[in-house]
Amino acid sequence: MSELHILSKRVGIKLKQQSHILVTAESCTGGGVASAITDAAGSSMWFDRSFVTYSNEAKIEMLDVKESSLQEYGAVSEEVVNEMVQGALLHSRGTYAISVSGIAGPSGGSEEKPIGTVCFGWASKQGLREVETVRFSGDRAEVRLQACWHVLSRLEEQLDIAE
């Protein structure tokens, strides 16, 4: 059993114990977080859906991300992941939401936002609002795996605080 599978199982137990339903909004991870979550048996009790919004158009159409935010800040920004996570809560039955948008590589980076830059958002119906930007190293697969691990690890920490 992979470490990510073990982590997602722990997160699921905590979500279920606290009567929460999770929803994800993913870009660079391409559904990797949802895949890790649904690897856990019984995840339908605490997981609603995932929005895989790889294109800017999908972010606008599915999550109500503002076109002006995408133009001003770019898809890989704390402003956009905040709108993604809010949209995920709005368009689901979730009580907790997470969002991820980043540059996994091997191309697409810039001096301002190098390859490995990933932005995260966490939100809950109870008022949690948090965003963060992290720079990971490694190839595309490693960046994506680290992003999945990070977003679930922070969610686990937030759930521990909420207990």
LUMPAMAR-566640 format. One line per 10 residues: for each residue x, y, z of N, C-alpha, C, CB. Coordinates in nm, 3 decimals, m for minus. Glycine has a CB too. Layout:
N
X:Y:Z:X:Y:Z:X:Y:Z:X:Y:Z ~ ...
//
This chain:
163
0.085:m0.118:0.000:0.000:0.000:0.000:0.089:0.124:0.000:m0.097:0.000:0.123 ~ 0.065:0.216:m0.092:0.149:0.336:m0.103:0.123:0.431:0.013:0.124:0.407:m0.236 ~ 0.222:0.516:0.039:0.207:0.617:0.144:0.091:0.712:0.114:0.336:0.696:0.160 ~ 0.071:0.746:m0.013:m0.040:0.834:m0.050:m0.174:0.766:m0.021:m0.031:0.873:m0.198 ~ m0.182:0.636:m0.047:m0.305:0.561:m0.019:m0.332:0.560:0.132:m0.295:0.416:m0.073 ~ m0.228:0.540:0.211:m0.243:0.539:0.358:m0.289:0.677:0.407:m0.109:0.499:0.427 ~ m0.228:0.783:0.353:m0.267:0.919:0.390:m0.412:0.946:0.352:m0.176:1.021:0.322 ~ m0.453:0.908:0.232:m0.590:0.936:0.189:m0.690:0.858:0.274:m0.609:0.900:0.040 ~ m0.651:0.741:0.318:m0.738:0.662:0.405:m0.755:0.731:0.541:m0.680:0.520:0.424 ~ m0.645:0.783:0.596:m0.652:0.856:0.723:m0.740:0.980:0.710:m0.511:0.897:0.771
m0.723:1.054:0.600:m0.804:1.172:0.575:m0.952:1.133:0.567:m0.760:1.244:0.445 ~ m0.980:1.025:0.497:m1.118:0.978:0.485:m1.181:0.944:0.618:m1.123:0.858:0.396 ~ m1.105:0.879:0.704:m1.157:0.844:0.837:m1.193:0.970:0.914:m1.053:0.760:0.916 ~ m1.106:1.071:0.906:m1.131:1.196:0.979:m1.251:1.272:0.919:m1.006:1.286:0.976 ~ m1.260:1.275:0.787:m1.375:1.339:0.724:m1.504:1.271:0.768:m1.362:1.335:0.570 ~ m1.506:1.140:0.765:m1.625:1.064:0.804:m1.659:1.088:0.951:m1.603:0.913:0.779 ~ m1.558:1.085:1.039:m1.582:1.107:1.182:m1.641:1.245:1.209:m1.452:1.090:1.261 ~ m1.601:1.343:1.128:m1.649:1.480:1.146:m1.769:1.513:1.057:m1.537:1.577:1.118 ~ m1.823:1.412:0.991:m1.941:1.427:0.905:m1.920:1.527:0.792:m2.060:1.468:0.987 ~ m1.802:1.523:0.732:m1.771:1.610:0.619:m1.775:1.533:0.488:m1.635:1.675:0.638
m1.802:1.607:0.382:m1.798:1.554:0.246:m1.695:1.638:0.170:m1.941:1.560:0.175 ~ m1.600:1.570:0.105:m1.493:1.637:0.034:m1.523:1.650:m0.115:m1.363:1.563:0.053 ~ m1.480:1.761:m0.171:m1.485:1.784:m0.315:m1.349:1.842:m0.355:m1.603:1.882:m0.356 ~ m1.301:1.805:m0.474:m1.172:1.856:m0.520:m1.188:1.933:m0.651:m1.072:1.740:m0.539 ~ m1.101:2.030:m0.670:m1.090:2.104:m0.795:m0.943:2.096:m0.835:m1.140:2.257:m0.781 ~ m0.915:2.022:m0.941:m0.776:1.993:m0.976:m0.743:2.040:m1.117:m0.750:1.844:m0.965 ~ m0.621:2.089:m1.130:m0.570:2.124:m1.262:m0.447:2.039:m1.290:m0.536:2.276:m1.271 ~ m0.330:2.078:m1.241:m0.206:2.008:m1.278:m0.202:1.863:m1.230:m0.088:2.081:m1.221 ~ m0.277:1.828:m1.128:m0.279:1.690:m1.079:m0.372:1.602:m1.160:m0.320:1.686:m0.932 ~ m0.454:1.661:m1.245:m0.535:1.586:m1.340:m0.624:1.479:m1.280:m0.449:1.524:m1.438
m0.672:1.500:m1.160:m0.757:1.401:m1.095:m0.680:1.307:m1.003:m0.829:1.321:m1.198 ~ m0.552:1.332:m0.986:m0.470:1.246:m0.901:m0.514:1.245:m0.755:m0.327:1.290:m0.908 ~ m0.559:1.359:m0.705:m0.606:1.365:m0.567:m0.733:1.281:m0.554:m0.632:1.512:m0.523 ~ m0.826:1.299:m0.646:m0.950:1.220:m0.644:m0.921:1.072:m0.657:m1.045:1.265:m0.756 ~ m0.825:1.036:m0.740:m0.787:0.896:m0.756:m0.735:0.838:m0.626:m0.683:0.882:m0.866 ~ m0.648:0.913:m0.558:m0.595:0.866:m0.430:m0.707:0.849:m0.327:m0.489:0.962:m0.376 ~ m0.799:0.944:m0.327:m0.909:0.940:m0.232:m0.999:0.820:m0.257:m0.991:1.069:m0.241 ~ m1.032:0.798:m0.383:m1.126:0.690:m0.415:m1.060:0.552:m0.415:m1.191:0.715:m0.549 ~ m0.929:0.546:m0.396:m0.863:0.417:m0.373:m0.907:0.356:m0.241:m0.711:0.433:m0.376 ~ m0.949:0.441:m0.149:m0.993:0.394:m0.017:m1.135:0.340:m0.025:m0.985:0.508:0.087
m1.153:0.217:0.019:m1.287:0.157:0.022:m1.379:0.241:0.110:m1.280:0.010:0.074 ~ m1.501:0.260:0.067:m1.598:0.337:0.144:m1.590:0.486:0.123:m1.582:0.307:0.288 ~ m1.506:0.530:0.030:m1.488:0.675:0.011:m1.615:0.745:m0.034:m1.378:0.700:m0.089 ~ m1.711:0.672:m0.086:m1.837:0.735:m0.128:m1.911:0.795:m0.009:m1.926:0.634:m0.199 ~ m1.874:0.756:0.111:m1.939:0.811:0.231:m1.886:0.950:0.265:m1.919:0.717:0.349 ~ m1.769:0.988:0.212:m1.711:1.116:0.247:m1.653:1.192:0.128:m1.606:1.096:0.349 ~ m1.675:1.141:0.007:m1.626:1.210:m0.112:m1.740:1.228:m0.211:m1.510:1.132:m0.178 ~ m1.759:1.352:m0.259:m1.868:1.381:m0.350:m1.824:1.376:m0.496:m1.927:1.517:m0.319 ~ m1.725:1.458:m0.534:m1.686:1.468:m0.674:m1.554:1.542:m0.688:m1.795:1.539:m0.755 ~ m1.503:1.536:m0.812:m1.383:1.609:m0.847:m1.408:1.686:m0.975:m1.261:1.515:m0.862
m1.366:1.810:m0.975:m1.368:1.891:m1.095:m1.225:1.892:m1.149:m1.422:2.037:m1.067 ~ m1.203:1.828:m1.262:m1.072:1.833:m1.326:m1.080:1.941:m1.432:m1.030:1.692:m1.388 ~ m1.028:2.057:m1.397:m1.041:2.176:m1.481:m0.902:2.216:m1.530:m1.109:2.293:m1.403 ~ m0.855:2.143:m1.628:m0.720:2.165:m1.678:m0.711:2.294:m1.761:m0.676:2.046:m1.763 ~ m0.814:2.322:m1.838:m0.812:2.443:m1.922:m0.871:2.561:m1.846:m0.889:2.420:m2.054 ~ m0.834:2.680:m1.889:m0.893:2.801:m1.830:m1.044:2.803:m1.853:m0.829:2.927:m1.889 ~ m1.088:2.759:m1.971:m1.231:2.757:m2.002:m1.307:2.669:m1.902:m1.254:2.707:m2.145 ~ m1.249:2.554:m1.869:m1.314:2.465:m1.772:m1.322:2.530:m1.634:m1.240:2.332:m1.763 ~ m1.217:2.600:m1.596:m1.219:2.670:m1.467:m1.333:2.773:m1.464:m1.083:2.738:m1.439 ~ m1.349:2.845:m1.573:m1.454:2.947:m1.582:m1.592:2.881:m1.582:m1.436:3.034:m1.710
m1.611:2.782:m1.668:m1.743:2.720:m1.686:m1.787:2.636:m1.566:m1.742:2.634:m1.808 ~ m1.697:2.560:m1.507:m1.735:2.465:m1.403:m1.722:2.520:m1.262:m1.652:2.343:m1.415 ~ m1.630:2.617:m1.242:m1.601:2.662:m1.107:m1.623:2.812:m1.086:m1.460:2.627:m1.071 ~ m1.671:2.881:m1.188:m1.696:3.024:m1.179:m1.570:3.108:m1.154:m1.796:3.050:m1.070 ~ m1.455:3.057:m1.198:m1.334:3.138:m1.190:m1.352:3.255:m1.287:m1.205:3.053:m1.225 ~ m1.315:3.372:m1.242:m1.332:3.491:m1.325:m1.223:3.497:m1.433:m1.328:3.619:m1.239 ~ m1.265:3.526:m1.553:m1.171:3.541:m1.663:m1.069:3.650:m1.630:m1.244:3.573:m1.794 ~ m1.115:3.754:m1.564:m1.025:3.864:m1.527:m0.916:3.817:m1.430:m1.104:3.980:m1.464 ~ m0.948:3.724:m1.342:m0.847:3.670:m1.249:m0.743:3.589:m1.325:m0.914:3.582:m1.141 ~ m0.789:3.510:m1.420:m0.696:3.431:m1.502:m0.603:3.521:m1.581:m0.773:3.338:m1.596
m0.658:3.629:m1.636:m0.576:3.721:m1.715:m0.479:3.799:m1.627:m0.665:3.819:m1.791 ~ m0.525:3.844:m1.512:m0.441:3.928:m1.426:m0.335:3.848:m1.350:m0.527:4.003:m1.328 ~ m0.375:3.731:m1.297:m0.285:3.655:m1.209:m0.231:3.527:m1.272:m0.357:3.621:m1.082 ~ m0.301:3.474:m1.370:m0.264:3.346:m1.430:m0.331:3.231:m1.357:m0.113:3.329:m1.429 ~ m0.340:3.117:m1.427:m0.406:3.000:m1.369:m0.333:2.948:m1.247:m0.418:2.890:m1.473 ~ m0.202:2.966:m1.244:m0.121:2.922:m1.130:m0.101:3.042:m1.039:0.017:2.862:m1.176 ~ m0.201:3.063:m0.953:m0.198:3.176:m0.861:m0.288:3.146:m0.742:m0.241:3.307:m0.931 ~ m0.257:3.209:m0.632:m0.340:3.190:m0.513:m0.480:3.247:m0.535:m0.275:3.257:m0.391 ~ m0.490:3.354:m0.613:m0.621:3.412:m0.641:m0.710:3.311:m0.716:m0.606:3.542:m0.724 ~ m0.653:3.243:m0.814:m0.733:3.149:m0.893:m0.765:3.023:m0.813:m0.659:3.111:m1.021
m0.670:2.968:m0.736:m0.705:2.849:m0.658:m0.809:2.881:m0.551:m0.580:2.789:m0.593 ~ m0.809:3.006:m0.503:m0.913:3.045:m0.409:m1.050:3.044:m0.477:m0.883:3.185:m0.350 ~ m1.056:3.096:m0.598:m1.184:3.094:m0.672:m1.222:2.951:m0.708:m1.175:3.180:m0.800 ~ m1.125:2.868:m0.741:m1.153:2.727:m0.773:m1.214:2.655:m0.654:m1.024:2.656:m0.818 ~ m1.155:2.674:m0.536:m1.203:2.602:m0.418:m1.342:2.652:m0.377:m1.103:2.618:m0.301 ~ m1.366:2.781:m0.393:m1.499:2.836:m0.363:m1.603:2.781:m0.461:m1.497:2.990:m0.367 ~ m1.565:2.776:m0.589:m1.656:2.721:m0.690:m1.687:2.574:m0.668:m1.596:2.740:m0.827 ~ m1.587:2.499:m0.622:m1.609:2.357:m0.594:m1.712:2.340:m0.482:m1.477:2.288:m0.555 ~ m1.702:2.421:m0.378:m1.802:2.415:m0.270:m1.940:2.453:m0.321:m1.762:2.507:m0.154 ~ m1.945:2.556:m0.403:m2.073:2.607:m0.454:m2.144:2.505:m0.544:m2.050:2.737:m0.530
m2.068:2.433:m0.624:m2.126:2.343:m0.724:m2.121:2.196:m0.682:m2.055:2.360:m0.855 ~ m2.132:2.171:m0.553:m2.129:2.033:m0.503:m2.204:2.027:m0.372:m1.983:1.982:m0.486 ~ m2.208:1.909:m0.316:m2.265:1.896:m0.182:m2.154:1.886:m0.077:m2.356:1.772:m0.175 ~ m2.032:1.922:m0.119:m1.918:1.918:m0.029:m1.926:2.018:0.084:m1.793:1.941:m0.106 ~ m1.866:1.980:0.196:m1.850:2.070:0.310:m1.704:2.112:0.326:m1.899:2.003:0.439 ~ m1.614:2.039:0.263:m1.472:2.071:0.256:m1.430:2.063:0.111:m1.386:1.974:0.345 ~ m1.344:2.154:0.069:m1.296:2.152:m0.069:m1.146:2.181:m0.072:m1.372:2.253:m0.157 ~ m1.080:2.123:m0.171:m0.939:2.151:m0.195:m0.921:2.182:m0.343:m0.849:2.032:m0.150 ~ m0.823:2.268:m0.373:m0.795:2.299:m0.513:m0.644:2.300:m0.535:m0.857:2.436:m0.553 ~ m0.606:2.267:m0.660:m0.465:2.257:m0.698:m0.448:2.310:m0.840:m0.413:2.109:m0.687
m0.349:2.397:m0.860:m0.313:2.443:m0.994:m0.164:2.470:m0.994:m0.395:2.570:m1.035 ~ m0.094:2.416:m1.092:0.050:2.435:m1.091:0.116:2.409:m1.225:0.111:2.346:m0.989 ~ 0.247:2.416:m1.223:0.330:2.394:m1.341:0.415:2.269:m1.313:0.420:2.519:m1.375 ~ 0.371:2.156:m1.365:0.439:2.029:m1.338:0.558:2.006:m1.431:0.341:1.915:m1.351 ~ 0.561:2.075:m1.544:0.673:2.061:m1.637:0.645:1.955:m1.743:0.800:2.026:m1.563 ~ 0.735:1.927:m1.828:0.872:1.977:m1.830:0.885:2.119:m1.888:0.959:1.883:m1.910 ~ 0.776:2.173:m1.941:0.780:2.310:m1.993:0.670:2.390:m1.925:0.763:2.313:m2.148 ~ 0.662:2.518:m1.960:0.556:2.603:m1.908:0.599:2.695:m1.795:0.444:2.519:m1.861 ~ 0.719:2.675:m1.743:0.765:2.760:m1.634:0.817:2.894:m1.683:0.873:2.689:m1.557 ~ 0.832:2.985:m1.590:0.888:3.117:m1.618:0.979:3.155:m1.502:0.775:3.225:m1.640
1.044:3.267:m1.514:1.129:3.314:m1.404:1.044:3.340:m1.279:1.205:3.442:m1.444 ~ 0.926:3.398:m1.300:0.836:3.429:m1.189:0.770:3.304:m1.132:0.729:3.527:m1.234 ~ 0.734:3.211:m1.220:0.668:3.087:m1.180:0.741:2.970:m1.245:0.515:3.087:m1.219 ~ 0.849:2.924:m1.180:0.927:2.815:m1.240:0.853:2.681:m1.233:1.062:2.803:m1.169 ~ 0.901:2.587:m1.312:0.847:2.451:m1.307:0.854:2.402:m1.163:0.925:2.355:m1.404 ~ 0.748:2.339:m1.119:0.738:2.291:m0.982:0.658:2.383:m0.892:0.874:2.274:m0.925 ~ 0.617:2.500:m0.943:0.534:2.593:m0.866:0.391:2.541:m0.865:0.542:2.738:m0.925 ~ 0.337:2.521:m0.746:0.199:2.471:m0.733:0.127:2.555:m0.627:0.196:2.319:m0.695 ~ 0.006:2.599:m0.662:m0.079:2.675:m0.571:m0.192:2.585:m0.521:m0.137:2.802:m0.640 ~ m0.226:2.602:m0.395:m0.326:2.519:m0.330:m0.432:2.606:m0.262:m0.260:2.425:m0.227
m0.553:2.554:m0.255:m0.659:2.619:m0.179:m0.735:2.517:m0.096:m0.755:2.693:m0.273 ~ m0.776:2.559:0.022:m0.858:2.477:0.110:m0.973:2.565:0.159:m0.775:2.418:0.230 ~ m1.092:2.510:0.165:m1.207:2.586:0.214:m1.309:2.490:0.274:m1.271:2.671:0.099 ~ m1.389:2.543:0.365:m1.496:2.463:0.422:m1.620:2.548:0.439:m1.454:2.402:0.557 ~ m1.733:2.482:0.449:m1.859:2.552:0.473:m1.857:2.620:0.609:m1.977:2.455:0.464 ~ m1.767:2.573:0.698:m1.756:2.630:0.833:m1.668:2.754:0.836:m1.701:2.526:0.929 ~ m1.614:2.797:0.721:m1.541:2.922:0.716:m1.391:2.912:0.692:m1.562:2.992:0.840 ~ m1.335:2.793:0.682:m1.194:2.781:0.651:m1.167:2.839:0.513:m1.148:2.634:0.657 ~ m1.066:2.923:0.503:m1.021:2.978:0.376:m0.870:2.988:0.385:m1.087:3.118:0.344 ~ m0.800:2.907:0.305:m0.654:2.910:0.310:m0.598:2.885:0.171:m0.600:2.804:0.411
m0.493:2.957:0.136:m0.423:2.935:0.010:m0.273:2.933:0.040:m0.458:3.045:m0.095 ~ m0.200:2.866:m0.048:m0.056:2.853:m0.029:0.010:2.821:m0.163:m0.024:2.743:0.076 ~ 0.131:2.868:m0.180:0.211:2.835:m0.298:0.337:2.763:m0.251:0.246:2.962:m0.381 ~ 0.368:2.651:m0.317:0.484:2.570:m0.282:0.563:2.543:m0.410:0.442:2.436:m0.213 ~ 0.693:2.533:m0.397:0.778:2.497:m0.511:0.836:2.359:m0.486:0.893:2.602:m0.532 ~ 0.802:2.265:m0.574:0.850:2.128:m0.564:0.961:2.107:m0.667:0.734:2.027:m0.586 ~ 1.040:2.004:m0.647:1.144:1.970:m0.744:1.116:1.831:m0.799:1.286:1.977:m0.679 ~ 1.181:1.801:m0.909:1.165:1.670:m0.970:1.101:1.681:m1.107:1.083:1.580:m0.881 ~ 1.075:1.564:m1.167:1.012:1.562:m1.298:0.861:1.577:m1.283:1.046:1.431:m1.372 ~ 0.791:1.574:m1.394:0.646:1.596:m1.397:0.572:1.503:m1.300:0.593:1.576:m1.538
0.602:1.375:m1.305:0.534:1.278:m1.219:0.563:1.306:m1.071:0.577:1.136:m1.255 ~ 0.686:1.344:m1.042:0.723:1.372:m0.902:0.655:1.497:m0.851:0.875:1.386:m0.889 ~ 0.647:1.601:m0.933:0.578:1.724:m0.892:0.431:1.695:m0.865:0.594:1.834:m1.001 ~ 0.369:1.620:m0.954:0.226:1.589:m0.936:0.202:1.505:m0.810:0.173:1.514:m1.060 ~ 0.288:1.407:m0.786:0.275:1.324:m0.667:0.294:1.407:m0.540:0.376:1.208:m0.670 ~ 0.396:1.493:m0.540:0.420:1.579:m0.424:0.302:1.673:m0.399:0.549:1.661:m0.444 ~ 0.241:1.722:m0.507:0.125:1.810:m0.493:0.008:1.735:m0.430:0.084:1.868:m0.630 ~ m0.017:1.613:m0.474:m0.125:1.532:m0.415:m0.099:1.508:m0.267:m0.139:1.396:m0.490 ~ 0.024:1.471:m0.237:0.062:1.446:m0.097:0.043:1.572:m0.013:0.209:1.396:m0.089 ~ 0.091:1.685:m0.063:0.085:1.809:0.014:m0.058:1.852:0.044:0.157:1.920:m0.062
m0.143:1.850:m0.057:m0.280:1.899:m0.036:m0.355:1.810:0.064:m0.356:1.905:m0.170 ~ m0.331:1.679:0.059:m0.398:1.589:0.153:m0.336:1.598:0.293:m0.390:1.445:0.103 ~ m0.204:1.617:0.300:m0.138:1.633:0.432:m0.190:1.756:0.505:0.014:1.644:0.415 ~ m0.200:1.868:0.432:m0.251:1.990:0.495:m0.398:1.974:0.532:m0.234:2.110:0.400 ~ m0.475:1.905:0.451:m0.615:1.880:0.486:m0.622:1.798:0.615:m0.688:1.806:0.371 ~ m0.536:1.698:0.627:m0.534:1.617:0.750:m0.503:1.705:0.871:m0.431:1.503:0.738 ~ m0.406:1.794:0.858:m0.372:1.886:0.967:m0.491:1.974:1.003:m0.252:1.974:0.929 ~ m0.560:2.026:0.902:m0.676:2.112:0.928:m0.787:2.035:0.999:m0.728:2.171:0.797 ~ m0.807:1.911:0.960:m0.909:1.829:1.025:m0.872:1.798:1.168:m0.931:1.699:0.948 ~ m0.741:1.779:1.195:m0.696:1.757:1.333:m0.726:1.878:1.419:m0.547:1.724:1.337
m0.704:1.997:1.365:m0.731:2.121:1.439:m0.880:2.137:1.465:m0.678:2.243:1.362 ~ m0.962:2.096:1.369:m1.107:2.113:1.378:m1.172:2.018:1.478:m1.169:2.095:1.242 ~ m1.101:1.910:1.514:m1.160:1.811:1.606:m1.191:1.870:1.741:m1.068:1.693:1.623
//
